[in-house]
């Protein structure tokens, strides 16, 4: 197909394919909403102890990866970075129970499903 034929086809069918994209996008959203609604029935909100943060365990690695929900992101955008000295700044982090609990789950999962397995493999290998 030449470049001209391709762009002519786009012009001819452009409106139809745009309408189909919107329809399939809306049905995808609706299906995803139905799927999430069904899955949400089986999950429970985290308890206070599941969401308890312990800084002595939070900074064991050189990377700090945390998933933050929209409300927490909004809250953190309002926080200020405070100068401690010429080298350091202090950031406060506002996290809801779900974000805190998920962070703890991530940290434990990394330990049990990655670090421990790698350790075991190195012992056996
Ligand atoms: Zn949150």
Boltz pocket constraint, residues with backbone or C-beta under 6 A from the ligand:
constraints:
  - pocket:
      binder: B
      contacts: [[A, 68], [A, 69], [A, 70], [A, 71], [A, 72], [A, 73], [A, 94], [A, 95], [A, 96], [A, 97], [A, 98], [A, 99], [A, 100]]
      max_distance: 6.0
